[in-house]
Amino acid sequence: MCLPWRAVADHLDPWRTAGPLPVDAVLDELVAGLGSAGAAVLAAPPGTGKSTHVPLALAAAPWLGAPTVLVLEPRRLAARAVARRMASLLGEPVGRRVGYRMRGETKVSAATVVEVVTEGVLTRMLHADPALEGAGAVVFDEFHERSLHADLGLALCLDVRGALRPDLRLLVMSATLDSAAVVGLLGAGTAGPIPVVEATGSLHPVEVRWAPPRSDGPGAAGAGWGPGARSAPAVAEVVRRALREVPAGDVLVFLPGAGEIARTAGLLEDLAHGAVVLPLHGRLSALEQDRALAAGAEGGRRKVVLATAIAETSLTIEGVGVVVDAGLSRRARFDPRRGVGGLHTGRVSQAAAEQRRGRAGRLGPGVCYRLWSEAEHGRLAVAEAPEIAAADLAPLALDLARWGDPTGTQLAWLDPPPSAALAAATDLLARLELADGRGRLTAHGRAVADLGLHPRLAHAVVRGAAAGAGGLACDLAALLGERDLGDGRGADLRERLGRVARPGRLRDEAARLRRHSGAGGRPGDSTGDAAGAVLALGWPERVALRRGSTTAGRRDGPVAGRRGSAVARRDRPSGPHGESGARYLLAGGLGAVLASNDPLAASPMLAVVDLDLAPGGGDARIRLAAPLDEDDLPGRTEEVDVVAWDSRAADVRARRERRFGALTLASSPLAAPARDALATALAEGVRDQGLGLLRWPASLVRWRQRVAFLRAELGEPWNAT
């Protein structure tokens, strides 16, 4: 019997006439192996066509038992581009036989047989339909990136295949990967071997030119973004050199984030007559991204595409013959000991550098300029650690609790989540009242999980809506859903709220959240006055009070008495990254610094949401925050009587303090401290300074002298005094 969707899938042949790619030579072997074994690994370098030709071949496979092939792409930009390319191979627009689905944007139809999804979407599909009934195969593209969602998605799909869907085919595709480990994971519990199919690439040779920043060159005076002072001036200088030395081909420049892209673009504005400078990162609109991806530029000029790591794989940027690599990437890091996470700018791995170099060799012989030395290259890590080993695991903990396996021990992992980080994440869920003592979701936790946000953001949306600040909470959540908000504007998050009102993905996401939470209104219609209060709802350990201050100013705020906050505390300049700055103390006990010229540095209290962690455990750098008033602190302040020995004053110090976490909000003398506390503090003083510390009355001094005389003359039983 011919299933109804077969009438759609059986006519996918037109894409084969679009011109052969290296992966085509192994398609028959791959389809047959996946059909017989139920799982397979495809190892293929960039440019071989694996992202676009393989899903179309699987959709026409005779063994496919359900109408859809799901293709997991790590990034939104890649998902959209891959879907568009497959649809163009079929001669039709996206949304017919090939579609895509991502948060806030979906183009699919009843005719769709290949659906490209982003990582969070796959996880939500599995929660909504654990049997994944509509899918016959799931393809994990660019799996070598080892994102947290890809690892979780594979673990959940393996669980589904083992318990509910033995016919569900799983294909892992990668440019660089330890295939043996993946084969062992996929093959656990199966009867036969898991096939590993390799497609050879057709990249042209790429010459590497080492271009480390000069000690007296641009950016040498401490303006660097990371190791080696690879600043915007240093990168711009190498771009100009590349345009001079290589007469043809567009230039692809790899930078760590959107802020660095903006600063570098500003230094290349005078290239207007010789080249067009185009940014490429996830915050851009689809139209802006398409301009960077398209072949050629206005007037036949060369393109200089300034991109984040988003351009390492999957995406084809037409015309590139030169790569300039700053050698840096920005990745999420979490320190379970300090209980804080943030973005970390560091060196790329050798594997990532090779991926970037290869982008220059797709059309013909190319050139790659690296802003580091050959000796430095040998000291780079061979490959990036998987995200699960270093990232904040709160989203994972929420997904595991929703799956019914809070500890994750019932799932098969390529690398299991680190126990300390998962324990910290589970503790956060409990503190935000998302899960109970056994790790099961509460009613509040289920409402938070339905939003599809980081637990902190979703908690702030739900609680903010209940407190009358739902519109602002939704706008902030949409804004903070962006991976990198650094743009050189300083740390005040309120200055970025205007983006939510502009047409585009941020406004669409804010509108979605407003509809879901019942907040109503239009994105961007709320003032940012209560931003700190809303942010404090989701970041309980980052409340920050200025060092040397006690209580801050008070006012009547729209959000008060809620749980959770992020507070910071300022002190004299001294920065963790070699810069002067205003020092703060977070409620969780972590030190942080804010640039002294940042307008927020005048605020005695901040709600901190984003930090750059300092290497070696030093003070973190505050990247994003908003002012916070004491009236908007959560309700869990406590009064503590502190009775302790003060060695500098050589006396007992007794005070009553009002605290929020590690912060002292107010302190006053304690008139009548408890006698046992006094005795304990005084005993500490005696240990510190000896019996001479005690103030003996004259009669007791004479008694001690008499006892000492008797001890000296008669010995026992007289005691030494």
C-alpha positions in Angstrom: 0.0 0.0 0.0 1.3 3.5 -0.9 1.1 5.8 2.1 -0.4 9.2 1.3 2.8 11.1 2.0 4.7 8.8 -0.4 3.1 10.7 -3.3 5.0 13.7 -2.2 8.3 12.0 -1.3 8.5 9.9 -4.4 9.2 12.9 -6.6 12.4 14.3 -5.1 14.6 13.5 -8.0 15.0 17.0 -9.5 17.7 17.9 -7.0 20.0 15.3 -8.5 20.3 17.3 -11.7 21.7 20.4 -9.9 25.3 19.2 -10.2 27.1 16.5 -8.3 28.8 17.0 -5.0 31.3 14.7 -3.2 28.6 13.3 -0.9 26.6 12.0 -3.8 29.1 9.2 -4.3 28.2 7.6 -1.0 24.5 8.3 -0.8 23.4 4.8 -1.9 25.8 3.2 0.7 24.5 5.6 3.4 20.8 5.0 2.7 21.2 1.3 2.6 23.3 1.2 5.7 20.9 3.4 7.7 18.0 1.3 6.5 19.5 -2.0 7.7 21.2 -0.9 10.9 18.8 1.8 12.1 21.6 4.2 12.8 24.7 5.5 11.0 27.5 8.0 11.1 28.5 10.1 8.1 32.0 11.8 8.2 32.2 14.5 5.6 34.2 17.8 5.5 32.5 21.1 4.8 31.5 21.7 1.2 30.7 18.1 0.4 26.9 18.7 0.3 26.0 16.6 3.3 23.6 19.2 4.8 21.5 19.5 1.7 21.8 16.3 -0.4 21.6 13.7 2.4 18.1 14.7 3.8 16.6 14.7 0.4 18.0 11.2 -0.3 16.6 9.9 3.0 13.2 11.4 2.3 13.0 9.1 -0.8 14.3 6.0 1.0 12.1 3.0 0.6 12.4 2.0 4.3 11.1 5.4 5.7 8.2 4.5 7.8 6.9 8.0 8.7 6.4 11.1 6.5 9.1 13.4 7.8 12.9 13.5 8.0 13.9 15.9 10.8 17.2 17.7 10.4 18.7 19.2 13.5 20.8 22.3 12.8 22.7 24.0 15.7 22.0 27.6 14.5 19.0 29.5 13.2 20.9 31.0 10.4 22.2 27.7 9.2 18.7 26.1 9.5 17.1 28.7 7.3 19.9 28.6 4.7 20.0 24.8 4.5 16.2 24.6 4.1 16.3 27.3 1.4 19.0 25.5 -0.5 17.2 22.2 -0.5 14.0 23.8 -1.6 15.8 25.6 -4.5 17.2 22.2 -5.6 13.6 21.1 -5.9 12.6 24.2 -7.8 10.2 25.4 -5.2 9.9 27.9 -2.3 10.6 26.9 1.3 7.5 25.6 3.1 6.4 23.0 0.6 8.3 19.7 0.5 11.2 21.3 2.5 10.4 23.5 5.4 11.9 24.7 8.7 10.8 25.3 12.2 12.5 27.5 14.9 11.2 29.4 17.8 9.0 32.2 16.6 9.3 31.3 12.9 7.8 28.3 11.0 7.5 27.5 7.3 6.0 24.0 6.9 2.9 22.5 5.2 1.0 19.3 4.8 3.4 18.5 1.9 6.6 18.9 4.0 8.8 15.8 4.1 12.1 17.4 5.1 11.9 19.7 8.1 14.9 21.5 9.4 14.6 22.4 13.1 16.8 24.2 15.6 17.9 22.4 18.7 15.5 23.7 21.3 12.6 22.9 18.9 13.6 19.2 18.7 13.6 19.0 22.4 10.1 20.6 22.7 8.8 18.3 19.9 10.0 15.3 22.0 8.3 16.6 25.1 5.1 17.1 23.2 5.2 13.8 21.4 7.6 11.4 23.1 7.1 8.8 20.4 7.9 11.3 17.7 5.2 9.7 15.6 5.5 12.0 12.5 9.3 11.4 12.0 10.9 8.5 10.2 14.4 9.7 10.7 16.3 12.3 12.7 19.5 13.7 11.3 22.0 15.4 13.6 24.0 17.8 11.4 27.4 19.3 12.5 27.4 17.1 15.5 31.1 17.7 16.0 30.1 21.1 17.6 28.8 19.1 20.5 26.2 21.6 21.6 24.2 20.9 24.8 20.9 20.5 22.9 22.5 18.2 20.3 23.8 15.9 23.1 20.4 16.0 24.9 18.5 15.5 21.6 20.5 12.4 20.7 20.1 11.0 24.2 16.3 11.5 24.1 16.0 10.0 20.6 18.0 6.9 21.7 15.6 6.6 24.6 12.6 6.9 22.3 14.0 4.4 19.9 14.7 1.9 22.6 11.3 2.1 24.3 8.8 3.3 21.7 10.1 3.5 18.2 12.5 0.8 17.1 11.9 1.9 13.5 13.2 5.5 14.1 16.4 6.0 12.1 19.2 8.1 13.6 22.0 9.7 11.5 24.9 11.6 13.0 26.8 13.8 10.5 30.0 15.6 11.3 33.0 17.3 9.7 35.4 16.3 12.4 34.4 13.8 15.1 35.6 10.8 17.1 33.4 8.4 15.1 34.2 5.4 17.3 32.6 7.0 20.4 29.5 7.8 18.5 29.3 4.4 16.9 29.5 2.8 20.4 26.7 5.0 21.6 24.4 4.4 18.6 25.1 0.7 18.6 24.4 -0.1 22.2 21.7 -2.8 22.3 21.6 -3.3 18.5 22.2 -6.6 16.8 24.6 -5.5 14.0 27.4 -3.0 13.4 26.7 0.6 12.9 28.0 1.8 9.5 30.4 4.7 9.3 30.3 6.2 5.8 33.0 8.7 4.7 32.7 11.3 2.0 36.0 12.9 0.8 36.1 16.6 0.2 37.1 18.5 -2.8 38.7 21.5 -1.1 41.5 23.4 -2.9 44.8 24.1 -1.2 44.8 27.0 1.3 48.0 28.8 2.1 48.3 29.9 5.8 49.9 33.2 6.5 50.8 33.9 10.2 50.0 37.4 11.2 50.3 37.9 15.0 49.7 41.4 16.2 52.9 43.5 16.4 54.0 44.7 19.8 53.9 48.2 18.5 51.0 47.7 16.1 47.3 48.6 16.2 45.6 47.6 19.4 48.9 46.9 21.3 48.1 49.3 24.1 45.7 47.0 25.9 42.6 47.2 23.7 42.5 43.5 23.1 39.4 41.3 23.3 41.4 38.3 24.5 44.7 36.5 24.3 47.2 38.3 22.1 45.5 41.7 22.0 43.6 40.8 18.9 41.7 44.0 18.9 39.6 45.7 16.2 42.5 47.8 14.9 44.7 44.7 14.6 42.1 42.8 12.7 41.3 45.7 10.4 45.0 46.0 9.6 45.2 42.4 8.5 42.0 42.8 6.4 43.6 45.7 4.5 46.8 43.6 4.0 44.7 40.7 2.7 42.9 43.0 0.2 46.3 44.3 -1.1 48.1 40.9 -1.3 45.3 38.8 -2.7 43.8 40.5 -5.7 40.6 38.4 -6.1 38.1 36.7 -4.0 35.9 37.9 -1.1 37.2 38.0 2.4 35.6 36.2 5.4 36.7 37.5 8.8 36.1 35.4 11.9 35.4 37.5 15.1 34.2 36.4 18.5 30.9 38.4 18.7 28.6 41.0 17.4 30.2 43.8 19.4 33.7 43.1 17.9 32.1 42.9 14.4 30.5 46.4 14.9 33.9 47.9 16.1 35.8 46.3 13.2 33.3 47.4 10.7 33.6 51.0 11.9 37.4 50.9 11.2 36.8 49.6 7.7 34.3 52.2 6.6 36.8 53.8 4.3 36.9 50.7 2.1 33.6 51.8 0.6 34.9 52.3 -2.9 37.0 49.1 -3.1 34.9 46.6 -1.0 31.6 46.3 0.8 31.7 45.4 4.4 28.9 43.1 5.6 28.2 41.7 9.1 27.0 38.1 9.6 25.7 37.0 13.0 22.5 35.6 14.5 21.0 38.9 15.6 20.6 40.2 12.0 17.4 40.0 10.0 17.0 37.4 7.4 17.5 40.0 4.6 20.7 41.2 6.2 22.0 37.7 6.5 21.1 36.9 2.9 23.2 39.9 1.7 26.3 38.4 3.3 25.6 34.9 2.0 24.8 35.9 -1.6 27.3 35.8 -4.5 28.8 39.2 -5.5 28.2 42.7 -4.2 26.9 45.9 -5.5 28.9 47.3 -8.5 31.1 44.2 -8.7 33.0 45.1 -5.6 34.6 42.5 -3.3 32.8 41.5 -0.1 34.4 41.6 3.4 32.1 39.5 5.5 32.6 39.9 9.3 31.2 36.8 10.9 31.0 35.0 14.2 31.7 31.2 14.5 28.3 30.8 12.8 30.1 30.7 9.5 32.5 27.8 10.3 30.2 25.1 8.9 26.9 24.4 7.2 26.7 27.9 5.6 28.0 28.4 2.1 29.2 32.0 1.6 29.5 32.5 -2.1 32.8 34.0 -3.5 35.1 33.6 -0.5 38.7 33.0 -1.4 40.4 34.7 1.7 39.9 34.0 5.4 41.1 36.3 8.2 40.9 34.5 11.6 41.2 36.5 14.8 41.5 33.1 16.5 38.9 33.8 19.2 35.5 32.4 20.0 32.9 33.2 22.7 31.5 30.2 24.5 29.2 29.7 27.5 31.1 28.7 30.7 29.7 27.8 34.1 31.6 27.6 37.4 29.7 25.2 39.7 32.0 26.1 42.6 31.1 29.8 42.4 27.6 29.1 41.1 27.9 31.5 38.2 28.0 31.3 34.5 28.6 33.6 31.6 30.2 34.0 28.2 34.0 33.5 28.0 36.1 34.8 25.1 39.0 32.5 24.5 41.2 30.9 21.9 39.8 28.6 19.3 40.9 25.0 19.0 43.0 23.6 16.3 40.0 21.8 14.9 38.0 25.0 14.7 40.9 26.9 13.1 41.1 24.2 10.4 37.3 24.5 9.8 37.8 28.2 9.3 40.8 27.8 7.1 38.8 25.5 4.8 36.3 28.2 4.0 38.9 29.8 1.8 39.4 26.7 -0.4 35.9 25.9 -1.7 36.1 27.8 -5.1 39.9 27.5 -5.8 43.2 27.9 -4.1 42.9 30.3 -1.2 44.7 32.2 1.6 44.1 32.1 5.4 45.6 34.8 7.6 45.8 33.8 11.3 46.3 36.5 13.9 48.7 34.3 15.9 52.0 32.6 15.4 52.8 29.1 14.2 54.3 28.4 17.6 51.1 29.5 19.4 49.1 27.3 17.1 50.8 24.2 18.4 49.7 25.1 21.9 46.0 25.4 21.1 43.7 22.7 22.3 43.2 20.0 19.7 39.4 20.3 19.9 36.7 22.2 21.9 35.3 20.5 24.9 31.7 19.6 24.5 29.3 22.2 25.8 27.8 19.9 28.3 31.2 19.8 30.1 31.4 23.6 30.7 28.0 25.2 30.3 25.2 26.3 32.6 23.1 23.1 33.0 19.9 24.8 34.3 18.0 24.3 30.9 19.2 20.7 30.8 18.0 20.1 34.4 14.6 21.5 33.5 14.4 19.2 30.4 15.4 16.2 32.4 12.8 16.9 35.1 10.2 17.3 32.4 11.3 14.0 30.8 10.9 12.3 34.2 14.6 11.5 34.7 15.9 14.4 36.9 19.3 12.9 37.4 19.7 11.8 33.7 21.0 8.4 34.8 18.5 6.6 32.7 19.7 8.1 29.4 22.7 7.1 27.3 25.1 10.0 26.9 28.2 10.5 24.8 29.5 12.5 27.8 27.3 12.5 30.9 26.5 15.9 32.5 29.1 16.7 35.2 27.6 15.9 38.6 28.6 19.2 40.3 27.2 21.3 37.6 24.0 19.3 37.4 23.6 19.5 41.1 24.0 23.3 41.0 21.3 23.4 38.3 18.9 21.2 40.2 19.4 23.4 43.3 18.6 26.5 41.2 15.3 24.8 40.0 14.4 24.2 43.7 15.2 27.8 44.7 13.1 29.2 41.9 10.3 26.8 43.0 10.3 25.0 39.6 10.9 21.5 41.1 10.2 19.8 44.4 12.7 18.0 46.6 12.5 14.9 44.4 13.3 16.8 41.2 9.7 16.7 39.9 8.3 19.8 38.2 5.9 21.8 40.2 2.9 23.5 38.6 5.0 26.7 38.4 7.8 24.6 36.8 5.5 23.2 34.1 4.3 26.8 33.3 7.9 27.9 33.0 8.9 24.9 30.8 6.1 25.6 28.4 7.7 29.0 27.5 10.7 27.4 25.9 13.2 29.8 27.6 16.1 29.5 30.0 14.5 28.7 33.4 15.7 32.0 34.8 14.1 34.0 32.0 10.9 32.0 32.0 10.6 32.3 35.8 11.0 36.1 35.5 8.3 36.2 32.8 5.8 34.2 34.9 6.4 36.0 38.2 6.8 39.4 36.5 3.4 38.9 34.9 1.8 38.0 38.2 3.3 41.2 39.7 2.0 43.5 37.0 5.2 43.9 35.0 4.5 41.1 32.4 5.0 43.3 29.3 8.5 44.4 30.4 9.4 40.9 31.5 8.5 39.5 28.1 10.5 42.2 26.3 13.5 41.6 28.5 13.3 37.8 28.0 13.2 38.2 24.2 16.2 40.5 24.4 18.2 38.2 26.7 17.4 35.2 24.5 20.1 36.6 22.2 23.4 34.8 22.6 25.6 38.0 22.5 24.3 41.5 23.3 27.7 43.1 23.5 27.8 46.2 21.2 30.0 48.7 23.0 27.1 50.5 24.6 28.0 49.8 28.1 26.4 47.4 30.6 23.0 49.0 31.0 20.5 46.6 29.6 17.8 49.3 29.5 19.7 51.0 26.6 19.0 47.9 24.4 15.3 47.6 25.0 14.5 49.8 22.0 15.5 46.8 19.7 12.4 44.9 20.8 10.1 47.5 19.2 11.8 47.3 15.8 10.4 44.9 13.2 12.2 41.5 13.2 12.8 38.4 15.3 13.1 40.1 18.7 9.7 41.8 18.3 8.1 38.6 17.1 9.5 36.7 20.1 8.4 39.4 22.6 4.9 39.2 21.0 4.9 35.4 21.3 5.8 35.6 25.0 3.2 38.3 25.6 0.5 36.2 24.1 1.6 33.1 26.0 1.8 34.9 29.4 -1.3 37.0 28.9 0.7 40.2 29.3 -0.9 41.9 26.4 0.3 45.2 24.9 2.8 45.7 22.1 6.5 44.9 22.3 8.5 47.9 23.4 5.6 49.7 25.0 7.0 49.4 28.5 9.5 51.7 30.1 12.7 50.1 31.5 12.3 51.7 34.9 11.5 48.4 36.6 14.0 46.4 34.6 16.2 45.7 37.6 13.3 44.5 39.6 12.2 42.1 36.9 15.7 40.8 36.3 16.1 40.2 40.0 13.3 37.7 39.9 15.4 35.2 37.9 18.9 35.8 39.2 18.8 35.2 43.0 22.6 34.9 43.5 23.6 37.9 41.5 22.1 40.8 43.5 24.9 43.3 43.9 25.5 46.0 46.5 28.3 48.6 46.2 31.2 47.9 48.5 31.5 50.4 51.3 27.7 51.0 51.1 25.0 49.7 53.3 21.4 50.4 52.4 20.5 51.9 49.0 17.8 54.4 48.2 14.2 53.2 48.5 11.2 53.8 46.4 7.8 52.3 45.7 8.4 49.9 42.8 6.0 48.0 40.6 7.6 44.7 41.6 8.4 44.1 45.2 8.7 41.3 47.7 9.5 38.7 45.0 12.0 35.8 45.2 15.3 35.9 43.5 17.6 38.8 42.6 21.0 39.8 41.4 22.8 42.5 43.4 26.3 44.1 43.2 28.4 46.4 45.4 31.0 48.9 44.3 34.4 49.6 45.8 37.6 51.3 44.8 39.0 50.8 41.2 40.8 47.5 40.6 39.8 45.2 37.8 40.2 41.5 37.1 41.1 41.9 33.5 43.8 44.5 33.9 41.4 47.5 33.8 40.3 50.0 36.4 36.7 49.7 37.5 34.1 49.9 40.1 34.1 46.7 42.2 31.0 44.9 43.3 30.1 42.0 45.4 27.3 39.6 44.3 24.9 38.1 46.8 26.3 34.7 46.1 29.7 35.9 47.3 31.4 36.4 43.9 33.4 39.6 43.2 32.7 41.5 40.0 34.0 44.7 38.3 32.3 47.3 36.1 34.3 49.8 34.0 34.6 53.0 35.9 33.5 55.1 32.9 30.2 53.1 32.6 27.2 55.2 33.6 26.0 52.3 35.7 29.0 52.5 37.9 27.3 55.3 39.8 24.5 53.0 40.9 24.8 51.6 44.4 22.7 48.6 43.6 22.5 46.5 40.4 20.7 43.5 39.1 23.4 41.6 37.1 22.4 39.2 34.4 25.6 38.6 32.4 29.2 38.2 33.4 32.5 37.5 31.8 34.3 35.0 34.1 37.9 35.9 34.8 40.5 33.1 34.4 41.9 31.7 37.6 38.8 32.6 39.7 39.3 36.3 40.0 36.6 39.0 39.9 34.2 38.6 36.9 33.4 41.5 34.6 29.9 42.8 34.5 28.6 42.8 30.9 24.8 43.4 31.4 22.9 44.8 34.4 20.2 47.3 35.4 19.8 49.5 38.5 18.0 48.0 41.4 16.3 49.7 44.4 16.2 48.1 47.8 12.4 48.1 47.8 12.6 45.7 44.9 14.8 43.1 46.6 13.2 39.7 47.1 11.5 39.1 50.5 14.2 36.8 51.9 16.3 39.3 53.7 17.3 38.3 57.2 18.5 39.9 60.4 21.5 38.5 62.0 23.2 39.3 65.3 27.0 39.4 64.8 29.1 39.1 68.0 32.8 38.6 67.2 36.2 39.5 68.3 37.7 42.5 66.5 41.5 42.0 66.6 42.2 45.5 65.3 40.1 47.2 68.0 41.1 44.6 70.6 37.5 44.4 71.7 34.3 42.5 71.1 32.2 43.9 68.3 28.4 43.4 68.5 26.1 44.5 65.7 22.7 43.7 64.2 22.9 43.3 60.5 20.3 43.0 57.8 21.5 40.7 55.0 20.7 39.5 51.6 22.9 36.5 50.9 26.5 37.6 51.3 25.5 41.3 51.3 25.1 43.5 54.4 22.3 46.0 53.6 22.3 47.7 57.1 24.2 47.5 60.3 23.6 49.0 63.8 25.1 48.5 67.2 23.7 45.6 69.3 22.9 46.9 72.8 22.4 43.6 74.6 24.2 40.7 72.9 23.5 37.2 74.1 25.8 36.2 77.0 27.0 32.9 75.3 27.9 34.8 72.1 29.8 37.3 74.2 31.7 34.5 76.0 32.6 32.8 72.7 33.9 36.1 71.2 35.9 36.9 74.3 37.4 33.4 74.4 38.5 34.1 70.8 40.2 37.3 72.0 42.0 35.5 74.8 43.3 32.9 72.3 44.4 35.8 70.1 46.1 38.0 72.7 46.5 36.0 75.9 45.2 36.4 79.5 46.8 39.9 79.6 43.8 41.0 77.6 41.4 40.5 80.6 40.8 43.5 82.9 41.4 42.0 86.4 40.0 43.9 89.5 42.6 44.7 92.2 41.1 42.2 94.7 41.4 39.4 92.1 45.0 40.4 91.2 45.9 40.1 95.0 44.2 36.7 95.2 46.1 35.5 92.1 49.3 36.6 93.7 48.6 34.6 96.9 47.7 31.5 95.0 50.9 31.8 92.9 53.0 32.1 96.1 51.4 28.9 97.5 51.9 27.1 94.3 55.6 28.1 94.3 56.1 27.1 97.9 53.9 24.0 98.3 53.1 22.8 94.8 50.1 20.6 94.3 47.2 20.9 94.8 47.5 24.6 94.3 46.9 25.5 90.6 48.9 27.9 88.4 46.9 31.1 87.8 
